Amino acid sequence: MADKLVMPGDQLSTVEELLPGDGTFEENGVIRAARLGYYEIDQKRRSAQVKPITSVPVVVEQGDTVLARVAMAKPSMIITDVIHVSGKDRGVSGETDSTIHVKEIAQGYIKDATTEYKVQDVVRAKVIQTTPSLQLTTKDRHLGSIMALCSKCRHPLVKKGTQLECENCGNREHRRIADDYGEVDVSKL
């Protein structure tokens, strides 16, 4: 019965035989398909699942690594909008408004979050909480800003040593940057 095309509501198995898995639901002891797709049995988990025919929107989960654009910077937190989940090739659905509390920016003490990130920075972060609100952290060295714009002329900042510099106006700025700052092509995500 593996790789059989099923419709939502089709009976797949019973709870005595298998557990309900991804893409299924249980109703009165019967496991049914929750979506159009291919019915498979996960032998390891002994569960019925339905693999979707089309890709499904990405829902941000705890532990995901995400890219987020800074929408607002306040002394106590950075407010961001999640724009991409690493390892997924589809857009993000559901709640994308998120925050990075000042204590979640770096390992050491940060007095003012506005000194670490600015509006329109693209930040790689890890999801530490999804409910009741989306909370992120950038404490790891691979996390932090991967792209930033000059506060004066809005041109991209280039990493020069430990500082960021604008090649257009010469302005130097500080950011909490990821170890691969400037090497990630955001347009290909």
BELBEL-V633262 format. One record per backbone hydrogen bond with DSSP energy under -0.5 kcal/mol. NH is the residue of the N-H (numbers start at 1). CO is the residue of the C=O. If there is no record, write none. Layout:
nh=NH co=CO
nh=NH co=CO
//
This chain:
nh=3 co=39
nh=4 co=1
nh=4 co=39
nh=6 co=37
nh=9 co=33
nh=10 co=7
nh=12 co=31
nh=13 co=31
nh=15 co=29
nh=17 co=14
nh=18 co=14
nh=19 co=46
nh=21 co=48
nh=24 co=21
nh=25 co=32
nh=27 co=30
nh=30 co=27
nh=31 co=13
nh=32 co=25
nh=32 co=30
nh=33 co=10
nh=34 co=23
nh=35 co=23
nh=37 co=6
nh=38 co=51
nh=39 co=4
nh=39 co=37
nh=40 co=49
nh=42 co=40
nh=42 co=47
nh=43 co=41
nh=46 co=42
nh=47 co=42
nh=48 co=19
nh=49 co=40
nh=50 co=22
nh=51 co=38
nh=51 co=49
nh=53 co=36
nh=58 co=91
nh=60 co=58
nh=60 co=93
nh=63 co=127
nh=64 co=61
nh=66 co=64
nh=66 co=125
nh=67 co=84
nh=68 co=123
nh=69 co=81
nh=70 co=121
nh=71 co=79
nh=72 co=79
nh=74 co=72
nh=74 co=77
nh=78 co=100
nh=79 co=72
nh=80 co=78
nh=80 co=98
nh=81 co=69
nh=82 co=96
nh=83 co=67
nh=84 co=67
nh=86 co=65
nh=86 co=84
nh=88 co=85
nh=93 co=58
nh=98 co=80
nh=99 co=134
nh=100 co=78
nh=101 co=99
nh=102 co=76
nh=104 co=101
nh=105 co=102
nh=113 co=75
nh=115 co=112
nh=116 co=113
nh=117 co=113
nh=120 co=70
nh=121 co=118
nh=122 co=147
nh=123 co=68
nh=123 co=121
nh=124 co=144
nh=125 co=66
nh=125 co=123
nh=126 co=137
nh=127 co=64
nh=128 co=135
nh=129 co=135
nh=134 co=97
nh=135 co=129
nh=135 co=133
nh=136 co=99
nh=137 co=126
nh=138 co=104
nh=143 co=140
nh=144 co=124
nh=145 co=176
nh=146 co=122
nh=147 co=122
nh=150 co=155
nh=154 co=150
nh=157 co=148
nh=158 co=165
nh=160 co=163
nh=163 co=160
nh=164 co=173
nh=165 co=158
nh=166 co=171
nh=167 co=156
nh=167 co=165
nh=170 co=166
nh=173 co=164
nh=176 co=116
nh=177 co=175
nh=178 co=145
nh=179 co=141
nh=181 co=178
nh=182 co=146
nh=183 co=180
nh=186 co=184
nh=188 co=185
nh=189 co=186
//
